[in-house]
């Protein structure tokens, strides 16, 4: 199973678990197709968007587990 941490790159998440895209969009990360955003870690993106990385990591892993 693919496990996400704060250091996981967003592009890797979207490649391995595309069903997580709505979670990024919900917190204001609307530039998921942008090459720069795909190279950011979850922690970097959350910092830029004023979000808690721990909460997002938890939600992302829950979404992946629910699909498995």
Secondary structure, DSSP 8 states (H G I E B T S, - for coil): -----TTSBHHHHHHH-GGGHHHHHHTT---TTSHHHHTSBHHHHHHHHT--HHHHHHHHHHHHHHH-
